[in-house]
Amino acid sequence: MKSSGRLKLEQRTFMEQVHECLDNGYLLSSKKIGSGAFSKVYLAYATQERMKHNPKLSSDLRNKHHTMVAIKIVSMAKAPEEFSQKFLPRESSSLNATYKHVNVVQLYETYQNSQRSYLVLELAARGDLLEHINTVSDQRCCPGLEEEEARRLFWQWQLVSAVAHCHNVGIVHRDLKCENILLEDQGFLKLTDFGFANCTGLKNSLLSTFCRSVAYTAPEILMSKKYNGKQADLWSLSIILHAMVSGKLPFKEHQPHRMLHLMRRGPIFKPGLSPECRDLIRGLLQLHPHARLGLQQVAAHHWMLPAAQELFSVLGAVPEPQAGSQDNTESGTDSMYPCTRTPCIHVQQLQSLQQSKTPKESTSGLALRPLEACPRQGASSACQALRSTMAVSPLVCATRQPLSLCSTLTIRNMPGHYLAN
């Protein structure tokens, strides 16, 4: 039980925040949808007056058919100087740099005073990926998501697209994990929490800061080596994919030397997981950073492409399994896990093949369009980002329809780590 004095202080602080938000055009609700070490996130509503003066906000909310936002309130008094002077500005600048990608949470604006800093963010009402994996696992009575759903979230203009866009604009996330991936009402994925992100100006610049969850941390970081941020993000992507399809993390230890031992042993896959999915995970879970699959190789991997066997059959590029490749369902492998590398296909081959197919022939379960027909500015930006980042371009992008939410939506069971610090 909180003391009456502490309770009154919190109530007074909250009312101050309500007035400060109202002065800036937002109606702050008492619905707390997340919290971090130095921050709290509340559901809020943008006023019509505010939307008139913020084109970024009004454009996005008009498509969503509601006025709800998430406001992250950071206590400058509680936060250490390094956080307020270094990490908070990085979060804002990273979100501004990645603006208008459909799979990255949008930052609409910021404002602050001497006591608090406010970040007005896009609302993702369905919680985070970890919560989704656990819910689906309970419903299926089987750990993990169906591979088809994991493929949709991981590739078809979802997680890989978001990370590729970040890397394309020079941003490395450095804290990729299931808790930092949110889902909106229609199931689209939103990458969030850029508090540890960094801008990598030089192509081969190395970083030294340890700033991510141990379970998702690349081995070179655990060994206290300087690291390439993009290659470290690729390792974290493989951990997330393993969690999606298996319902658990591949390596879980608190001590770095024990984690490294598990990493050298290799991941253990659940029975029934397709060889193609295992091959992709192994290709990303390479101990040596330069041996990891790049994003263009991930995009071209046969597990990732819709109707993969038909596609590669038409192009005459069906890869044969390498001799000596092991399954590793029950036991580990050597430090470098064997993986079959899918041959890269030139973008013109993919586009010419796509032009001969109609949306009805897609097996992905989504209405699909050619790259040139991406429906919104955000989707178009996503297309352009991936085209400029990857030698192999995806065939299609999912058609996005606007959200249909009423302004009185009640958000239940939101995770406590929404935009956590």
PLY file of the C-alpha trace (Angstrom):
ply
format ascii 1.0
element vertex 421
property float x
property float y
property float z
element edge 420
property int vertex1
property int vertex2
end_header
0.00 0.00 0.00
1.28 3.43 -0.90
1.44 6.03 1.85
-1.10 8.83 1.60
1.68 11.38 1.17
3.22 9.52 -1.77
-0.19 8.99 -3.33
-1.00 12.70 -3.11
2.37 13.54 -4.69
1.69 11.20 -7.60
-1.78 12.65 -8.09
-0.41 16.19 -8.07
2.32 15.20 -10.54
-0.21 13.56 -12.83
-2.46 16.63 -12.80
0.53 18.78 -13.71
1.18 16.46 -16.66
-2.48 16.67 -17.70
-2.31 20.49 -17.79
1.04 20.46 -19.64
-0.36 18.09 -22.26
-3.53 20.16 -22.62
-1.42 23.29 -23.16
0.21 21.45 -26.07
-3.03 20.13 -27.59
-3.43 16.66 -26.07
-5.96 15.17 -23.66
-3.99 12.87 -21.36
-6.00 9.93 -20.02
-5.31 8.08 -16.78
-4.73 4.86 -18.75
-1.07 3.97 -18.23
0.04 1.61 -21.00
3.68 1.20 -20.09
6.54 2.32 -17.92
10.31 2.37 -17.81
13.03 3.26 -15.36
12.56 7.00 -15.85
9.35 7.21 -17.88
5.67 6.36 -18.10
3.53 5.99 -21.21
-0.13 7.05 -21.24
-2.96 6.82 -23.71
-3.90 10.30 -24.94
-6.08 11.99 -27.55
-5.04 14.69 -29.99
-7.35 17.70 -30.11
-8.69 18.98 -33.43
-6.83 22.23 -32.85
-3.53 20.36 -32.46
-4.14 18.33 -35.61
-4.64 21.56 -37.58
-1.14 22.68 -36.63
0.69 19.34 -37.02
0.49 17.92 -40.57
2.46 14.81 -39.62
-0.03 13.98 -36.88
-3.20 14.83 -38.81
-2.12 12.88 -41.91
-1.44 9.70 -39.95
-4.49 9.86 -37.68
-6.79 10.64 -40.60
-5.81 7.32 -42.16
-6.33 5.54 -38.85
-9.79 7.06 -38.27
-9.12 7.86 -34.61
-7.29 10.50 -32.58
-5.44 8.27 -30.11
-1.71 8.58 -29.45
0.76 7.31 -26.88
2.60 9.95 -24.86
5.87 8.96 -23.25
6.65 11.20 -20.28
10.28 11.17 -19.13
11.11 12.53 -15.68
14.20 14.69 -16.08
14.63 14.73 -12.31
14.82 10.92 -12.07
16.86 10.34 -15.21
20.67 10.52 -14.92
22.46 13.21 -16.87
23.84 10.69 -19.41
20.33 9.53 -20.24
18.86 13.01 -20.66
21.86 14.40 -22.53
22.75 11.36 -24.66
20.14 8.61 -25.01
16.93 10.68 -25.05
18.12 12.95 -27.89
19.25 9.86 -29.79
15.79 8.34 -29.49
14.17 11.46 -30.93
16.69 11.86 -33.76
16.48 8.15 -34.68
12.69 8.25 -34.84
12.83 11.39 -36.96
15.32 9.73 -39.30
13.10 6.66 -39.73
9.88 8.65 -40.11
7.15 7.38 -42.46
8.12 3.72 -42.52
5.00 1.65 -41.93
6.77 -0.78 -39.58
8.51 1.78 -37.36
6.56 3.57 -34.65
6.04 7.23 -35.60
7.19 10.16 -33.51
4.74 13.03 -34.07
6.40 15.69 -31.93
8.24 16.41 -28.69
7.99 19.14 -26.08
9.57 19.62 -22.67
10.09 21.82 -19.65
12.62 21.79 -16.83
10.98 18.80 -15.14
9.67 16.57 -17.92
10.17 15.63 -21.56
7.21 14.47 -23.67
7.35 12.25 -26.75
4.07 12.00 -28.71
4.13 8.60 -30.41
2.00 6.45 -32.66
-0.23 4.08 -30.69
0.10 0.32 -31.18
-2.86 -1.09 -29.28
-2.22 -4.84 -29.32
0.83 -5.05 -27.09
4.24 -6.47 -27.90
5.49 -9.51 -29.81
6.47 -11.43 -26.67
2.94 -11.13 -25.32
1.55 -12.21 -28.71
3.82 -15.28 -28.89
2.78 -16.37 -25.39
-0.93 -15.84 -26.12
-0.84 -17.78 -29.38
1.22 -20.56 -27.76
-1.41 -20.95 -25.05
-4.22 -21.02 -27.62
-2.46 -23.60 -29.78
-1.23 -25.63 -26.77
2.06 -25.64 -28.66
5.01 -23.26 -28.16
5.58 -20.66 -30.84
3.73 -19.26 -33.83
2.83 -21.08 -37.02
5.64 -20.69 -39.52
3.32 -18.89 -41.93
2.51 -16.21 -39.36
6.16 -15.93 -38.32
7.10 -15.47 -41.97
4.48 -12.74 -42.38
5.67 -10.83 -39.31
9.36 -11.39 -40.01
9.42 -10.61 -43.70
6.43 -9.45 -45.70
7.00 -5.74 -45.11
7.42 -6.25 -41.39
10.49 -6.73 -39.15
13.20 -7.23 -41.79
11.80 -4.27 -43.71
11.91 -2.05 -40.62
15.50 -2.99 -39.77
16.58 -2.58 -43.40
15.08 0.90 -43.46
16.88 1.84 -40.23
20.21 0.60 -41.56
19.61 2.36 -44.86
19.33 5.75 -43.12
22.37 5.01 -40.95
20.57 3.97 -37.75
21.44 0.81 -35.80
18.84 -0.14 -33.20
21.11 -2.05 -30.75
18.22 -3.27 -28.61
16.18 -5.51 -30.91
14.05 -7.89 -28.86
10.48 -9.18 -28.73
9.51 -6.61 -26.11
10.49 -3.77 -28.46
8.28 -4.95 -31.29
4.66 -3.84 -31.04
1.53 -4.92 -32.91
-1.19 -2.57 -34.06
-4.89 -3.36 -34.38
-4.65 -5.12 -37.75
-1.58 -7.09 -36.75
1.05 -4.94 -38.45
4.34 -4.87 -36.66
5.92 -1.69 -35.25
9.56 -1.45 -34.23
9.96 0.82 -31.20
12.23 1.92 -28.34
15.17 3.62 -30.03
16.69 4.74 -26.73
19.92 2.81 -27.43
20.02 3.49 -31.16
23.08 5.03 -32.72
23.89 6.75 -35.97
26.69 5.03 -37.89
28.09 7.60 -40.26
31.05 5.57 -41.47
30.41 2.33 -43.32
32.79 0.23 -41.21
32.63 2.18 -37.96
32.78 0.06 -34.81
30.91 0.55 -31.54
31.88 -0.40 -28.00
28.86 0.28 -25.76
27.08 -2.74 -24.23
23.43 -1.69 -24.28
21.06 -4.58 -24.99
19.45 -7.57 -23.27
21.94 -10.41 -22.74
19.65 -13.02 -24.33
19.66 -11.06 -27.62
23.31 -9.93 -27.48
25.77 -10.94 -30.19
28.80 -12.98 -29.06
31.34 -10.32 -30.07
29.68 -7.90 -27.62
29.74 -10.49 -24.83
33.47 -10.90 -25.50
33.89 -7.13 -24.97
35.07 -6.58 -28.53
34.28 -3.55 -30.64
31.43 -4.45 -32.94
29.60 -3.51 -36.10
26.11 -2.35 -35.10
24.40 -3.69 -38.22
25.92 -7.15 -37.81
24.92 -7.16 -34.13
21.34 -6.29 -35.15
21.37 -9.31 -37.51
22.22 -11.61 -34.62
19.32 -10.19 -32.62
17.00 -10.76 -35.60
17.83 -14.46 -35.54
17.07 -14.67 -31.81
13.68 -13.04 -32.45
12.89 -15.44 -35.30
13.81 -18.42 -33.14
11.53 -17.09 -30.39
8.69 -16.70 -32.92
8.78 -20.26 -34.24
9.92 -22.05 -31.06
8.20 -20.08 -28.31
11.47 -19.69 -26.41
14.89 -18.08 -26.67
17.70 -20.26 -28.07
20.23 -19.20 -25.43
19.32 -18.13 -21.93
21.99 -17.54 -19.29
22.88 -14.61 -17.09
26.65 -15.11 -17.15
28.36 -14.07 -20.41
30.82 -17.01 -20.41
27.93 -19.47 -20.05
26.06 -17.72 -22.85
29.12 -18.04 -25.09
29.29 -21.77 -24.32
25.66 -22.20 -25.40
26.26 -20.13 -28.53
29.20 -22.32 -29.55
27.05 -25.40 -29.05
24.39 -23.99 -31.35
20.59 -23.66 -31.21
18.27 -26.56 -30.47
15.16 -26.62 -32.62
11.78 -28.07 -31.77
10.62 -31.10 -33.79
8.56 -30.27 -36.85
10.29 -27.00 -37.70
10.96 -26.84 -41.42
14.54 -27.36 -42.66
14.33 -24.02 -44.51
13.52 -22.10 -41.32
16.33 -23.84 -39.42
18.70 -23.02 -42.26
17.82 -19.31 -42.11
18.28 -19.16 -38.33
21.65 -20.89 -38.59
22.69 -18.50 -41.34
22.11 -15.55 -39.01
23.43 -17.23 -35.85
27.04 -17.28 -37.03
29.58 -16.58 -34.30
31.80 -14.64 -36.70
30.00 -11.39 -37.62
31.18 -11.35 -41.25
29.85 -14.89 -41.78
26.25 -13.89 -40.98
23.70 -13.59 -43.73
23.20 -10.01 -44.83
19.75 -8.51 -45.25
19.80 -9.06 -49.01
20.63 -12.75 -48.45
17.86 -12.98 -45.87
15.46 -11.48 -48.40
16.51 -14.04 -51.01
16.35 -17.04 -48.67
13.88 -19.68 -49.85
12.03 -19.71 -46.49
11.31 -16.02 -46.85
9.82 -15.82 -50.34
6.13 -16.59 -50.99
5.63 -19.87 -52.86
9.40 -20.38 -52.61
9.63 -23.81 -54.20
7.55 -22.70 -57.20
9.58 -19.52 -57.52
12.97 -21.19 -57.53
11.68 -23.98 -59.75
10.63 -21.43 -62.39
13.99 -19.68 -62.19
15.91 -22.97 -62.18
17.65 -22.01 -58.96
16.44 -24.60 -56.46
19.38 -25.13 -54.09
20.47 -28.63 -53.21
21.15 -29.35 -49.52
24.84 -29.31 -48.74
26.43 -32.58 -47.83
27.09 -32.97 -44.16
24.48 -30.49 -43.12
23.07 -31.44 -39.71
19.63 -31.08 -38.23
20.64 -30.29 -34.66
17.17 -31.04 -33.33
18.47 -32.80 -30.25
22.11 -31.79 -29.97
24.41 -28.88 -30.74
26.85 -28.38 -33.58
30.24 -26.78 -33.98
30.78 -23.09 -33.40
29.94 -22.36 -37.04
26.57 -23.89 -37.73
26.23 -25.40 -41.24
23.65 -23.64 -43.35
22.58 -23.85 -46.96
23.07 -20.52 -48.73
20.34 -19.76 -51.24
21.70 -18.32 -54.51
20.97 -14.62 -54.93
18.48 -13.79 -57.68
18.76 -10.57 -59.61
15.99 -8.05 -59.04
14.99 -8.04 -62.74
14.35 -11.79 -62.57
12.10 -11.34 -59.56
10.18 -8.47 -61.10
9.67 -10.21 -64.44
8.41 -13.30 -62.63
6.09 -11.21 -60.46
4.56 -9.51 -63.50
3.47 -12.92 -64.81
1.59 -13.71 -61.58
-1.70 -12.31 -60.33
-2.59 -11.59 -56.70
-4.78 -14.68 -56.64
-1.73 -16.85 -57.25
-0.05 -15.67 -54.07
0.10 -18.21 -51.28
0.85 -15.72 -48.53
-2.77 -15.16 -47.53
-2.57 -11.42 -48.24
-3.67 -9.30 -51.17
-0.43 -8.49 -52.93
0.66 -5.75 -55.33
3.78 -5.03 -57.36
6.40 -2.83 -55.76
5.48 0.13 -57.91
1.90 0.02 -56.60
2.58 0.48 -52.89
-0.56 2.21 -51.61
0.66 4.84 -49.16
3.56 7.21 -48.82
4.81 5.11 -45.91
4.68 1.90 -47.87
6.28 3.63 -50.84
9.10 4.85 -48.63
9.53 1.32 -47.35
9.77 0.03 -50.91
12.34 2.65 -51.85
14.41 2.00 -48.73
14.63 -1.71 -49.36
15.30 -1.28 -53.05
18.25 0.97 -52.26
19.51 -1.28 -49.46
19.20 -4.70 -51.07
20.49 -6.20 -54.27
17.51 -8.54 -54.13
14.15 -6.82 -53.90
11.02 -8.47 -52.52
8.35 -9.43 -54.99
5.47 -7.61 -53.43
4.30 -5.62 -50.46
1.20 -6.17 -48.38
-1.70 -3.82 -49.03
-2.34 -1.68 -45.98
-5.88 -0.71 -45.14
-6.58 2.09 -42.65
-7.42 1.16 -39.12
-11.05 1.24 -38.14
-11.11 2.11 -34.45
-13.63 4.16 -32.56
-12.45 6.97 -30.33
-13.71 5.19 -27.23
-11.54 2.10 -27.67
-10.41 0.66 -24.34
-6.95 -0.87 -24.42
-6.60 -3.81 -22.09
-3.62 -5.79 -20.82
-1.01 -3.54 -22.34
2.53 -4.72 -21.55
4.52 -2.95 -18.88
7.56 -2.68 -21.14
5.97 -0.54 -23.87
8.75 1.84 -24.86
10.73 0.83 -21.79
14.06 2.49 -21.17
0 1
1 2
2 3
3 4
4 5
5 6
6 7
7 8
8 9
9 10
10 11
11 12
12 13
13 14
14 15
15 16
16 17
17 18
18 19
19 20
20 21
21 22
22 23
23 24
24 25
25 26
26 27
27 28
28 29
29 30
30 31
31 32
32 33
33 34
34 35
35 36
36 37
37 38
38 39
39 40
40 41
41 42
42 43
43 44
44 45
45 46
46 47
47 48
48 49
49 50
50 51
51 52
52 53
53 54
54 55
55 56
56 57
57 58
58 59
59 60
60 61
61 62
62 63
63 64
64 65
65 66
66 67
67 68
68 69
69 70
70 71
71 72
72 73
73 74
74 75
75 76
76 77
77 78
78 79
79 80
80 81
81 82
82 83
83 84
84 85
85 86
86 87
87 88
88 89
89 90
90 91
91 92
92 93
93 94
94 95
95 96
96 97
97 98
98 99
99 100
100 101
101 102
102 103
103 104
104 105
105 106
106 107
107 108
108 109
109 110
110 111
111 112
112 113
113 114
114 115
115 116
116 117
117 118
118 119
119 120
120 121
121 122
122 123
123 124
124 125
125 126
126 127
127 128
128 129
129 130
130 131
131 132
132 133
133 134
134 135
135 136
136 137
137 138
138 139
139 140
140 141
141 142
142 143
143 144
144 145
145 146
146 147
147 148
148 149
149 150
150 151
151 152
152 153
153 154
154 155
155 156
156 157
157 158
158 159
159 160
160 161
161 162
162 163
163 164
164 165
165 166
166 167
167 168
168 169
169 170
170 171
171 172
172 173
173 174
174 175
175 176
176 177
177 178
178 179
179 180
180 181
181 182
182 183
183 184
184 185
185 186
186 187
187 188
188 189
189 190
190 191
191 192
192 193
193 194
194 195
195 196
196 197
197 198
198 199
199 200
200 201
201 202
202 203
203 204
204 205
205 206
206 207
207 208
208 209
209 210
210 211
211 212
212 213
213 214
214 215
215 216
216 217
217 218
218 219
219 220
220 221
221 222
222 223
223 224
224 225
225 226
226 227
227 228
228 229
229 230
230 231
231 232
232 233
233 234
234 235
235 236
236 237
237 238
238 239
239 240
240 241
241 242
242 243
243 244
244 245
245 246
246 247
247 248
248 249
249 250
250 251
251 252
252 253
253 254
254 255
255 256
256 257
257 258
258 259
259 260
260 261
261 262
262 263
263 264
264 265
265 266
266 267
267 268
268 269
269 270
270 271
271 272
272 273
273 274
274 275
275 276
276 277
277 278
278 279
279 280
280 281
281 282
282 283
283 284
284 285
285 286
286 287
287 288
288 289
289 290
290 291
291 292
292 293
293 294
294 295
295 296
296 297
297 298
298 299
299 300
300 301
301 302
302 303
303 304
304 305
305 306
306 307
307 308
308 309
309 310
310 311
311 312
312 313
313 314
314 315
315 316
316 317
317 318
318 319
319 320
320 321
321 322
322 323
323 324
324 325
325 326
326 327
327 328
328 329
329 330
330 331
331 332
332 333
333 334
334 335
335 336
336 337
337 338
338 339
339 340
340 341
341 342
342 343
343 344
344 345
345 346
346 347
347 348
348 349
349 350
350 351
351 352
352 353
353 354
354 355
355 356
356 357
357 358
358 359
359 360
360 361
361 362
362 363
363 364
364 365
365 366
366 367
367 368
368 369
369 370
370 371
371 372
372 373
373 374
374 375
375 376
376 377
377 378
378 379
379 380
380 381
381 382
382 383
383 384
384 385
385 386
386 387
387 388
388 389
389 390
390 391
391 392
392 393
393 394
394 395
395 396
396 397
397 398
398 399
399 400
400 401
401 402
402 403
403 404
404 405
405 406
406 407
407 408
408 409
409 410
410 411
411 412
412 413
413 414
414 415
415 416
416 417
417 418
418 419
419 420
